[in-house]
Structures are given as structure tokens and as C-alpha cells.
Amino acid sequence: MSPMSKARSHTARAVMAAALTVAATPQLRGDEGMWTFDNLPVKLLKDRYGFTPKQDWIDHLRLASVRFNDGGSGAFVSKDGLVLTNHHVALGQLQKMSTPKKDYVKEGFFAKALKDEMPCPDLEVNVLVGMENVTERVLKAVDAKASDKEQNEQRKGEISRITKESTDSTGLRSDVVELYQGGEYWLYRYKKYTDMRLVMAPELQAAFYGGDPDNFTYPRFALDFAFFRVYEKGKPVKIERYLKWSKDGAADGELVFVTGHPGRTDRLDTIAQLEYARDLGLPLYLKVAAERRADFYAYSKLGVEQERRSKDRIFGIENAIKAVTGEYEGLQDSKLFGSLKAAEDALRKTVAGSKDEATKDAKGSWDKIAAATRKAGERRLQTTYRRFDATKVAGLANTIVRYVAEVAKPNDKRYEEFRDSALESLRFRLFSPAPMYPDMEEFFLRRALEDAVRELGEKDEFVRAALGGRKPEDVARELIAGTKLFDIAERKKLIEGGEKAVAESKDALIVWARRLDPVYRAQRKWYEDEIESVTVAEGKRIAKARFAVYGKSTYPDATFTLRMSYGKVAGYELGTTFVAPFTTFYGLYDRAIGHGEKPPFDLAPKIKTAQKKLNLATKVNFVTTNDIIGGNSGSPIVNAKGEYVGLVFDGNIQSLVGRYAYDDARNRTVAVHSSAIMEALRSVYGMGKLADEASGK
């Protein structure tokens, strides 16, 4: 993978500038929207596509959709717990399961029978089984006359009580989800699965064909899919709600739906918050990401084994840099930013002239958020370079120190990640058997400490606590050499021993984490009291005003919770040409030949040798108008019958601004065609039995 070229960067900016306008009201553009399942756009679907979803159809898609807790989406595709997602969603697990002798990332993984399916070290998936609106209860617990800090504490306390009650009474994972910037709160209950086993994943070169040059572009030729199976009590789980396979897959112009878990959008942020992102937040992120990328490549060059260990990190950072570059360029576009400001100005003008109780409280909210945002900017280097959890084992040490202190408190007084409702999932991650490599941990811990000294200075409180006046390389070496936290049993002993065991521990990393803990807590308290409390309280007032003016006619920002988007299979105009909606295996081989089969356009060995077996006319990838964002990776695409027709794996470069706005002309979701998955399973990988199970034969 390589950084985005200047030419492509210039093209992206030009396309965005030409394409993006946002109405000064929340009028939706085209097929815009990441809709919650309690508020699907039924009228829009009927008016635009003549389709009205029935409740059982909606429930079926919800219960067939799964969330990968380490990031991504997927769906059940058989009654025996078979789950289909992206190869790049599976990449982290593939990396953890690989060894110096067996590289599943490079070579792929193919279980021919149930006994061959490989347990994942620390993968949790969730299925949304229930939703309850708890807005009234949360808001009732907040005293509107109290300070923003007190209101924030009251809100968090009530949320902790709600989640604990739900977890205790149902045994389900229970999360309270904030929607519409605090305008609504919903209790989501999930069935949780932690016995996940890998069934099949193609080689990286087949899944990520074209590498970084093709990433966020179209046409594409990627077989970006992987299969897992869910187990319970040692046996494949029996699933009632799963997606049946379409015989022909997606067709041009067909109405299609995406169900998945988009990670984050900021479409409802204030202009002050967007200015912060444009002028400070995103440039700083890209600077740090470039530094991290350099570190990953430096480590990967130390040897063959170091290169293997680094693959998933390099993939992730390259992908993030390219995506955030698109977001940054989108906010730099004056036409886009002007239209976003016009939308805010229109709402502010309505609120300023209103005497209605539901809107007048928001009159000063935008200015208060702007002040809090400026305050956050003053400490941006501290919150960025104080990397308490710089490496995996360092993160474990800090989490253990916080864990024993937090669980000793009443549930409603804890940090939210240590509430009773979250502890089972947290312990699952803490006691993961996934490999950690001491030399790798030392290398990246040293680099993180060097960055902190360079950017914050030796007098910074974190730097003083972390280094004690010593050199980063000496501290990193002694910390990694002096810890036993690579051993699961040692981590369990500390957690089970509680505050006493942690306080008495002589483990080098635990001692270090105890020293850092006051700095972490002071920084978090400042952020929650000075920034979060203001943005939440004032955001809630703006949300209330927005509801009063426009009603609930739109969707909330993405929160890595289940959403549905609708759209159609469609190509698009680009410059003076038209981009066709589908690619085929013909195109894959042609692209390889045209590039002389030089990386990253060389064919994976199994693909190369299967040419004569394949039906080359089979559709490989396709594009739709569905509105997605990061986190939707692995989402199923279904037709109006609820049949599986494709697998989301990317967006085109015009979609990168989607964190802030949707472009209905050229914004496209990029997906693997269901026909390509079946053809590859049967003709390339010899996985006919798996193909039969997924397709229901």
C-alpha cells in the first residue's frame, strides 16, 4: 500500500467541489440516510420505490444482522450459525491466529469440515434483539437548573442504572445509545456470542486486489469476504433468522438495502465543531497517523517475522490515512462548508425568533459549544500524545489498574466502560490468548514515549510520570523486560486480587501504570467536566429545537449501532465518461495483464490457476447508492425479498466526505457480488460444501 497520490488528491477535491451541496433545511438528498430500526423511512420508500416494508421483514433483517465488536458488520447466512463478513474485518483475527510457520493472512484459511474450524482468540459478535426508548427516564433524572457538570454526572448515573437493571434482569448485553446529539436515548439489548470460529478466508491478495492504489476507487475486483461460525456449548448455534441467498444476485437498477453498524458520522455537529475538525483535529490526526505509519514500516523492515506481524497494522493505518484525507479535503471545500453553515444559520434564525419553550433554550447553545471547542483545542496535543495505552501490553496494565479501582465503587459512579453491564466483555478482552511479542511491544512503546517528549516537552506531567527523567529507550526496555502481563494467568491473578493485589504488585508495567493513573484521571475529569458536559447539554438543547422545527423526519448520526440504508444498484457519471455498475472476472484478468501482473496487480496463485475453471462473465464487484460509512464493512446487501445479493466492503473516493454530508450524484457503496462469492468458493477454492450451506442447497 502507498499514500494517496497528489493527482488523486486533487481529483477528489475537484469532484467534491462540483458535486456537493446541502440544502439549508434537513431535506434529504437522493437515497441519503442511516436509519434506526425504530424510525425507518417508510413513506420515502413507498414514494420513491413503491415498496413498503412489513414488520416481519424488518425484524428478520435486524435479527440476521451481526456486529463484530472489534469493528465491522456481518450477517447470518445459514441455520447453523454461518456468518459472512469482509476479509478485512476478519484481518485482525487472522493475524492473531497466524504463526511464523503459518501465515493465514497471506495464504488464506480453508476449513473443509467442522472439526477444522479454528477458534478465534477474542472475537465477540452481537445481535440486536431488543430496543426500548428510555429518553424520558434519562431526561427526567437530569436537573435542568444544575450546572453542566452536575447534569452530565446525573445523566451518566441514570444510564448506568438502566443498563445494570437490564443486564441483571435479562442477561443480555445492554447499552444505552445516545441519538440526535442527546435528543433521544435508547436501550439496546444484544445477544452476545464469544465462541467464534473461522471457517474460510481467501488470500490477502485476492481479498485486497489492487492494494492501496485501488482502495476507495471503482472499478474494483476484490474478493473481500470471509466466513465465521458461531458456537454455543461447543456446537454450532441454531439460528432461526438468517439471510437466504439470491439465485442471481444484485441487478442493475434494483432496490437494495444495507443493514449494518456505521461507526461515526458528524452530520449534526455545529459549525464550530466542524471548524475544529477542519483546522485542528483532522490535520493533527493525519500528522500522528503518518508518524505511526512510519513506525509500522520501520518495524516491518527488521525481519521476515516482523513484516508478518505488521500486516494488519499497516493495512489499518494506510486505510485510515486515505479515508481521513478524503474527510479533510471535503471540509476544505468552500461550497460544501458554506452549505453546512447555511443549514445551521437557518435553524439558528428560526430558534432566535421563536418564543416556543421547546426551542428558546437553545439560543445560546451554539456559542457555548464553540467556547468548549476552543478550550478543547488548547489541550489537543496533551490529549493526543499522552498515549496511556500506547501498546497492547501497556494498555492491559493501565486497564487493570483502572479496573480494580473502578469496580470497588458503586456502579453508577464508575467510568462507563467499567459498569457491570460492560464487565463480561471487558474481561473477555483482558484475558485474550492472542499473541503479544515483547520486541514489538518495546519498539512501539519506545516510539510513543519519544513522540510524547518531542511534542509535550520534558516538563509535561505525563512525560515526568512515564519517564522519571530517564530516556524513552531505557524505560521501554525495562518495562517490557520486567512485566509478566504477557501471561493470562498473571492478568487474572491481579484482577481477582483486586486493589490490594494491584497496589502490592512489583510488576514493572503495573508499577508504571499506577504512576500514570492520577495523570489519566485528571485529564479525563477535565475533559468530562469542561468539554463533554457542555457539548452534551447544549447539543441536547439544539436537538430539542431541531425536533420542534423539523420533526423526526431525518436520521441520527452514526453510533456503531444497527442501521438500515436504502438505495439502488447504479453506475455514475465521472468527467466525460460513465462508470458501469458491475465488474467481472474478465475484467480482473484484464487488469492484471494490463499492469504486467506487477504488485499490487498480480493475481493470487489460486486465482491465477483457476482461470480456465471460472465463468469469467460472473459479476465480481458492483456499486449502489446506499449511504454507508466505516463500520458498515461486512454489511449484507439484500433485495426487496430480503435475499442476500452482495457484501459491502468499501466506498468510492466520492463517498469519503460522507462523515459530514451525502452526495447523491456520485456517492457509491462498493460491494462484492453474491455470484462472485459462490463462483470463487466452487471454482477457485474447492469449498463446494460451504457454498452449498450458504446458498441453501
NORDAJO-V106924 format. One record per residue. N is the residue number from 1. RES is the residue in three letters. PHI is phi in whole degrees, 0 to 359 (999 if undefined). Layout:
n = <N & N>
res = <RES & RES>
phi = <PHI & PHI>
//
This chain:
n = <1 & 2 & 3 & 4 & 5 & 6 & 7 & 8 & 9 & 10 & 11 & 12 & 13 & 14 & 15 & 16 & 17 & 18 & 19 & 20 & 21 & 22 & 23 & 24 & 25 & 26 & 27 & 28 & 29 & 30 & 31 & 32 & 33 & 34 & 35 & 36 & 37 & 38 & 39 & 40 & 41 & 42 & 43 & 44 & 45 & 46 & 47 & 48 & 49 & 50 & 51 & 52 & 53 & 54 & 55 & 56 & 57 & 58 & 59 & 60 & 61 & 62 & 63 & 64 & 65 & 66 & 67 & 68 & 69 & 70 & 71 & 72 & 73 & 74 & 75 & 76 & 77 & 78 & 79 & 80 & 81 & 82 & 83 & 84 & 85 & 86 & 87 & 88 & 89 & 90 & 91 & 92 & 93 & 94 & 95 & 96 & 97 & 98 & 99 & 100 & 101 & 102 & 103 & 104 & 105 & 106 & 107 & 108 & 109 & 110 & 111 & 112 & 113 & 114 & 115 & 116 & 117 & 118 & 119 & 120 & 121 & 122 & 123 & 124 & 125 & 126 & 127 & 128 & 129 & 130 & 131 & 132 & 133 & 134 & 135 & 136 & 137 & 138 & 139 & 140 & 141 & 142 & 143 & 144 & 145 & 146 & 147 & 148 & 149 & 150 & 151 & 152 & 153 & 154 & 155 & 156 & 157 & 158 & 159 & 160 & 161 & 162 & 163 & 164 & 165 & 166 & 167 & 168 & 169 & 170 & 171 & 172 & 173 & 174 & 175 & 176 & 177 & 178 & 179 & 180 & 181 & 182 & 183 & 184 & 185 & 186 & 187 & 188 & 189 & 190 & 191 & 192 & 193 & 194 & 195 & 196 & 197 & 198 & 199 & 200 & 201 & 202 & 203 & 204 & 205 & 206 & 207 & 208 & 209 & 210 & 211 & 212 & 213 & 214 & 215 & 216 & 217 & 218 & 219 & 220 & 221 & 222 & 223 & 224 & 225 & 226 & 227 & 228 & 229 & 230 & 231 & 232 & 233 & 234 & 235 & 236 & 237 & 238 & 239 & 240 & 241 & 242 & 243 & 244 & 245 & 246 & 247 & 248 & 249 & 250 & 251 & 252 & 253 & 254 & 255 & 256 & 257 & 258 & 259 & 260 & 261 & 262 & 263 & 264 & 265 & 266 & 267 & 268 & 269 & 270 & 271 & 272 & 273 & 274 & 275 & 276 & 277 & 278 & 279 & 280 & 281 & 282 & 283 & 284 & 285 & 286 & 287 & 288 & 289 & 290 & 291 & 292 & 293 & 294 & 295 & 296 & 297 & 298 & 299 & 300 & 301 & 302 & 303 & 304 & 305 & 306 & 307 & 308 & 309 & 310 & 311 & 312 & 313 & 314 & 315 & 316 & 317 & 318 & 319 & 320 & 321 & 322 & 323 & 324 & 325 & 326 & 327 & 328 & 329 & 330 & 331 & 332 & 333 & 334 & 335 & 336 & 337 & 338 & 339 & 340 & 341 & 342 & 343 & 344 & 345 & 346 & 347 & 348 & 349 & 350 & 351 & 352 & 353 & 354 & 355 & 356 & 357 & 358 & 359 & 360 & 361 & 362 & 363 & 364 & 365 & 366 & 367 & 368 & 369 & 370 & 371 & 372 & 373 & 374 & 375 & 376 & 377 & 378 & 379 & 380 & 381 & 382 & 383 & 384 & 385 & 386 & 387 & 388 & 389 & 390 & 391 & 392 & 393 & 394 & 395 & 396 & 397 & 398 & 399 & 400 & 401 & 402 & 403 & 404 & 405 & 406 & 407 & 408 & 409 & 410 & 411 & 412 & 413 & 414 & 415 & 416 & 417 & 418 & 419 & 420 & 421 & 422 & 423 & 424 & 425 & 426 & 427 & 428 & 429 & 430 & 431 & 432 & 433 & 434 & 435 & 436 & 437 & 438 & 439 & 440 & 441 & 442 & 443 & 444 & 445 & 446 & 447 & 448 & 449 & 450 & 451 & 452 & 453 & 454 & 455 & 456 & 457 & 458 & 459 & 460 & 461 & 462 & 463 & 464 & 465 & 466 & 467 & 468 & 469 & 470 & 471 & 472 & 473 & 474 & 475 & 476 & 477 & 478 & 479 & 480 & 481 & 482 & 483 & 484 & 485 & 486 & 487 & 488 & 489 & 490 & 491 & 492 & 493 & 494 & 495 & 496 & 497 & 498 & 499 & 500 & 501 & 502 & 503 & 504 & 505 & 506 & 507 & 508 & 509 & 510 & 511 & 512 & 513 & 514 & 515 & 516 & 517 & 518 & 519 & 520 & 521 & 522 & 523 & 524 & 525 & 526 & 527 & 528 & 529 & 530 & 531 & 532 & 533 & 534 & 535 & 536 & 537 & 538 & 539 & 540 & 541 & 542 & 543 & 544 & 545 & 546 & 547 & 548 & 549 & 550 & 551 & 552 & 553 & 554 & 555 & 556 & 557 & 558 & 559 & 560 & 561 & 562 & 563 & 564 & 565 & 566 & 567 & 568 & 569 & 570 & 571 & 572 & 573 & 574 & 575 & 576 & 577 & 578 & 579 & 580 & 581 & 582 & 583 & 584 & 585 & 586 & 587 & 588 & 589 & 590 & 591 & 592 & 593 & 594 & 595 & 596 & 597 & 598 & 599 & 600 & 601 & 602 & 603 & 604 & 605 & 606 & 607 & 608 & 609 & 610 & 611 & 612 & 613 & 614 & 615 & 616 & 617 & 618 & 619 & 620 & 621 & 622 & 623 & 624 & 625 & 626 & 627 & 628 & 629 & 630 & 631 & 632 & 633 & 634 & 635 & 636 & 637 & 638 & 639 & 640 & 641 & 642 & 643 & 644 & 645 & 646 & 647 & 648 & 649 & 650 & 651 & 652 & 653 & 654 & 655 & 656 & 657 & 658 & 659 & 660 & 661 & 662 & 663 & 664 & 665 & 666 & 667 & 668 & 669 & 670 & 671 & 672 & 673 & 674 & 675 & 676 & 677 & 678 & 679 & 680 & 681 & 682 & 683 & 684 & 685 & 686 & 687 & 688 & 689 & 690 & 691 & 692 & 693 & 694 & 695 & 696 & 697>
res = <MET & SER & PRO & MET & SER & LYS & ALA & ARG & SER & HIS & THR & ALA & ARG & ALA & VAL & MET & ALA & ALA & ALA & LEU & THR & VAL & ALA & ALA & THR & PRO & GLN & LEU & ARG & GLY & ASP & GLU & GLY & MET & TRP & THR & PHE & ASP & ASN & LEU & PRO & VAL & LYS & LEU & LEU & LYS & ASP & ARG & TYR & GLY & PHE & THR & PRO & LYS & GLN & ASP & TRP & ILE & ASP & HIS & LEU & ARG & LEU & ALA & SER & VAL & ARG & PHE & ASN & ASP & GLY & GLY & SER & GLY & ALA & PHE & VAL & SER & LYS & ASP & GLY & LEU & VAL & LEU & THR & ASN & HIS & HIS & VAL & ALA & LEU & GLY & GLN & LEU & GLN & LYS & MET & SER & THR & PRO & LYS & LYS & ASP & TYR & VAL & LYS & GLU & GLY & PHE & PHE & ALA & LYS & ALA & LEU & LYS & ASP & GLU & MET & PRO & CYS & PRO & ASP & LEU & GLU & VAL & ASN & VAL & LEU & VAL & GLY & MET & GLU & ASN & VAL & THR & GLU & ARG & VAL & LEU & LYS & ALA & VAL & ASP & ALA & LYS & ALA & SER & ASP & LYS & GLU & GLN & ASN & GLU & GLN & ARG & LYS & GLY & GLU & ILE & SER & ARG & ILE & THR & LYS & GLU & SER & THR & ASP & SER & THR & GLY & LEU & ARG & SER & ASP & VAL & VAL & GLU & LEU & TYR & GLN & GLY & GLY & GLU & TYR & TRP & LEU & TYR & ARG & TYR & LYS & LYS & TYR & THR & ASP & MET & ARG & LEU & VAL & MET & ALA & PRO & GLU & LEU & GLN & ALA & ALA & PHE & TYR & GLY & GLY & ASP & PRO & ASP & ASN & PHE & THR & TYR & PRO & ARG & PHE & ALA & LEU & ASP & PHE & ALA & PHE & PHE & ARG & VAL & TYR & GLU & LYS & GLY & LYS & PRO & VAL & LYS & ILE & GLU & ARG & TYR & LEU & LYS & TRP & SER & LYS & ASP & GLY & ALA & ALA & ASP & GLY & GLU & LEU & VAL & PHE & VAL & THR & GLY & HIS & PRO & GLY & ARG & THR & ASP & ARG & LEU & ASP & THR & ILE & ALA & GLN & LEU & GLU & TYR & ALA & ARG & ASP & LEU & GLY & LEU & PRO & LEU & TYR & LEU & LYS & VAL & ALA & ALA & GLU & ARG & ARG & ALA & ASP & PHE & TYR & ALA & TYR & SER & LYS & LEU & GLY & VAL & GLU & GLN & GLU & ARG & ARG & SER & LYS & ASP & ARG & ILE & PHE & GLY & ILE & GLU & ASN & ALA & ILE & LYS & ALA & VAL & THR & GLY & GLU & TYR & GLU & GLY & LEU & GLN & ASP & SER & LYS & LEU & PHE & GLY & SER & LEU & LYS & ALA & ALA & GLU & ASP & ALA & LEU & ARG & LYS & THR & VAL & ALA & GLY & SER & LYS & ASP & GLU & ALA & THR & LYS & ASP & ALA & LYS & GLY & SER & TRP & ASP & LYS & ILE & ALA & ALA & ALA & THR & ARG & LYS & ALA & GLY & GLU & ARG & ARG & LEU & GLN & THR & THR & TYR & ARG & ARG & PHE & ASP & ALA & THR & LYS & VAL & ALA & GLY & LEU & ALA & ASN & THR & ILE & VAL & ARG & TYR & VAL & ALA & GLU & VAL & ALA & LYS & PRO & ASN & ASP & LYS & ARG & TYR & GLU & GLU & PHE & ARG & ASP & SER & ALA & LEU & GLU & SER & LEU & ARG & PHE & ARG & LEU & PHE & SER & PRO & ALA & PRO & MET & TYR & PRO & ASP & MET & GLU & GLU & PHE & PHE & LEU & ARG & ARG & ALA & LEU & GLU & ASP & ALA & VAL & ARG & GLU & LEU & GLY & GLU & LYS & ASP & GLU & PHE & VAL & ARG & ALA & ALA & LEU & GLY & GLY & ARG & LYS & PRO & GLU & ASP & VAL & ALA & ARG & GLU & LEU & ILE & ALA & GLY & THR & LYS & LEU & PHE & ASP & ILE & ALA & GLU & ARG & LYS & LYS & LEU & ILE & GLU & GLY & GLY & GLU & LYS & ALA & VAL & ALA & GLU & SER & LYS & ASP & ALA & LEU & ILE & VAL & TRP & ALA & ARG & ARG & LEU & ASP & PRO & VAL & TYR & ARG & ALA & GLN & ARG & LYS & TRP & TYR & GLU & ASP & GLU & ILE & GLU & SER & VAL & THR & VAL & ALA & GLU & GLY & LYS & ARG & ILE & ALA & LYS & ALA & ARG & PHE & ALA & VAL & TYR & GLY & LYS & SER & THR & TYR & PRO & ASP & ALA & THR & PHE & THR & LEU & ARG & MET & SER & TYR & GLY & LYS & VAL & ALA & GLY & TYR & GLU & LEU & GLY & THR & THR & PHE & VAL & ALA & PRO & PHE & THR & THR & PHE & TYR & GLY & LEU & TYR & ASP & ARG & ALA & ILE & GLY & HIS & GLY & GLU & LYS & PRO & PRO & PHE & ASP & LEU & ALA & PRO & LYS & ILE & LYS & THR & ALA & GLN & LYS & LYS & LEU & ASN & LEU & ALA & THR & LYS & VAL & ASN & PHE & VAL & THR & THR & ASN & ASP & ILE & ILE & GLY & GLY & ASN & SER & GLY & SER & PRO & ILE & VAL & ASN & ALA & LYS & GLY & GLU & TYR & VAL & GLY & LEU & VAL & PHE & ASP & GLY & ASN & ILE & GLN & SER & LEU & VAL & GLY & ARG & TYR & ALA & TYR & ASP & ASP & ALA & ARG & ASN & ARG & THR & VAL & ALA & VAL & HIS & SER & SER & ALA & ILE & MET & GLU & ALA & LEU & ARG & SER & VAL & TYR & GLY & MET & GLY & LYS & LEU & ALA & ASP & GLU & ALA & SER & GLY & LYS>
phi = <999 & 219 & 298 & 299 & 289 & 297 & 295 & 293 & 300 & 295 & 298 & 300 & 295 & 295 & 295 & 298 & 298 & 282 & 261 & 262 & 219 & 235 & 296 & 282 & 232 & 283 & 291 & 281 & 257 & 54 & 262 & 296 & 133 & 245 & 268 & 286 & 288 & 272 & 218 & 286 & 280 & 300 & 294 & 300 & 297 & 293 & 292 & 275 & 237 & 66 & 237 & 238 & 288 & 271 & 298 & 295 & 298 & 296 & 298 & 298 & 294 & 299 & 283 & 273 & 269 & 231 & 249 & 273 & 292 & 270 & 114 & 130 & 226 & 187 & 204 & 287 & 231 & 204 & 289 & 258 & 76 & 285 & 241 & 248 & 213 & 276 & 299 & 286 & 287 & 281 & 302 & 299 & 292 & 302 & 296 & 293 & 275 & 282 & 224 & 303 & 268 & 220 & 258 & 288 & 294 & 285 & 266 & 86 & 220 & 218 & 272 & 278 & 214 & 304 & 295 & 270 & 292 & 258 & 299 & 274 & 292 & 203 & 258 & 243 & 237 & 235 & 237 & 284 & 255 & 199 & 223 & 219 & 282 & 244 & 303 & 300 & 293 & 295 & 292 & 293 & 281 & 257 & 277 & 297 & 269 & 283 & 292 & 302 & 299 & 293 & 299 & 297 & 293 & 295 & 298 & 295 & 298 & 293 & 299 & 296 & 292 & 297 & 293 & 295 & 301 & 293 & 298 & 295 & 274 & 247 & 76 & 267 & 298 & 232 & 234 & 269 & 252 & 272 & 237 & 53 & 55 & 95 & 287 & 219 & 229 & 234 & 269 & 256 & 249 & 240 & 280 & 251 & 236 & 236 & 264 & 251 & 231 & 284 & 253 & 201 & 211 & 288 & 293 & 303 & 294 & 283 & 287 & 240 & 300 & 94 & 54 & 296 & 302 & 270 & 299 & 62 & 232 & 205 & 290 & 230 & 218 & 255 & 262 & 272 & 219 & 202 & 244 & 238 & 228 & 269 & 242 & 221 & 54 & 82 & 231 & 303 & 289 & 267 & 245 & 276 & 255 & 218 & 271 & 276 & 281 & 285 & 295 & 249 & 78 & 292 & 243 & 303 & 82 & 286 & 291 & 223 & 231 & 245 & 244 & 187 & 234 & 303 & 287 & 202 & 233 & 233 & 285 & 255 & 294 & 284 & 299 & 298 & 292 & 291 & 296 & 299 & 299 & 293 & 267 & 232 & 298 & 290 & 302 & 293 & 302 & 294 & 297 & 294 & 298 & 296 & 295 & 296 & 301 & 299 & 296 & 298 & 293 & 298 & 293 & 297 & 275 & 283 & 167 & 298 & 293 & 296 & 296 & 298 & 295 & 272 & 302 & 291 & 291 & 294 & 303 & 295 & 287 & 296 & 298 & 295 & 298 & 293 & 294 & 291 & 301 & 296 & 297 & 298 & 294 & 298 & 288 & 282 & 287 & 294 & 292 & 298 & 295 & 297 & 290 & 294 & 293 & 297 & 296 & 292 & 299 & 295 & 292 & 296 & 295 & 296 & 295 & 299 & 266 & 267 & 251 & 287 & 301 & 287 & 242 & 294 & 295 & 271 & 303 & 261 & 293 & 298 & 291 & 292 & 295 & 299 & 295 & 295 & 293 & 297 & 295 & 298 & 297 & 293 & 245 & 297 & 291 & 297 & 290 & 268 & 263 & 278 & 267 & 297 & 247 & 296 & 228 & 296 & 288 & 295 & 297 & 298 & 299 & 295 & 295 & 297 & 297 & 290 & 304 & 294 & 287 & 288 & 291 & 282 & 268 & 302 & 305 & 280 & 254 & 273 & 301 & 298 & 287 & 246 & 290 & 306 & 294 & 256 & 293 & 298 & 293 & 295 & 295 & 301 & 285 & 299 & 256 & 296 & 275 & 304 & 292 & 234 & 243 & 307 & 294 & 291 & 297 & 296 & 301 & 282 & 293 & 299 & 298 & 295 & 290 & 297 & 298 & 296 & 297 & 297 & 271 & 254 & 90 & 290 & 272 & 300 & 300 & 295 & 299 & 297 & 291 & 284 & 250 & 59 & 81 & 260 & 279 & 305 & 293 & 289 & 296 & 300 & 297 & 289 & 295 & 288 & 291 & 259 & 247 & 250 & 287 & 293 & 267 & 302 & 301 & 292 & 295 & 296 & 298 & 291 & 296 & 290 & 282 & 69 & 301 & 298 & 297 & 290 & 294 & 268 & 297 & 259 & 302 & 302 & 287 & 292 & 301 & 297 & 294 & 298 & 291 & 280 & 303 & 300 & 295 & 300 & 293 & 294 & 294 & 294 & 298 & 301 & 296 & 293 & 282 & 263 & 248 & 301 & 300 & 287 & 295 & 289 & 296 & 284 & 298 & 295 & 293 & 295 & 299 & 298 & 293 & 298 & 299 & 295 & 278 & 251 & 76 & 266 & 264 & 229 & 244 & 277 & 300 & 293 & 221 & 58 & 239 & 295 & 224 & 235 & 236 & 239 & 182 & 219 & 289 & 199 & 284 & 201 & 277 & 218 & 65 & 257 & 238 & 237 & 271 & 291 & 289 & 240 & 242 & 225 & 296 & 306 & 294 & 300 & 294 & 296 & 295 & 297 & 297 & 299 & 261 & 65 & 52 & 267 & 306 & 268 & 254 & 283 & 277 & 300 & 309 & 293 & 291 & 298 & 280 & 267 & 305 & 286 & 275 & 284 & 276 & 293 & 278 & 298 & 292 & 256 & 237 & 206 & 234 & 224 & 269 & 300 & 268 & 225 & 205 & 308 & 109 & 283 & 307 & 92 & 295 & 284 & 249 & 237 & 269 & 295 & 276 & 82 & 270 & 286 & 237 & 185 & 229 & 296 & 222 & 192 & 232 & 281 & 296 & 289 & 270 & 296 & 283 & 299 & 297 & 244 & 196 & 250 & 254 & 284 & 280 & 233 & 298 & 223 & 277 & 250 & 221 & 275 & 288 & 301 & 295 & 294 & 297 & 294 & 296 & 293 & 300 & 277 & 263 & 254 & 254 & 63 & 254 & 298 & 295 & 295 & 298 & 297 & 295 & 293 & 272 & 80 & 273>
//
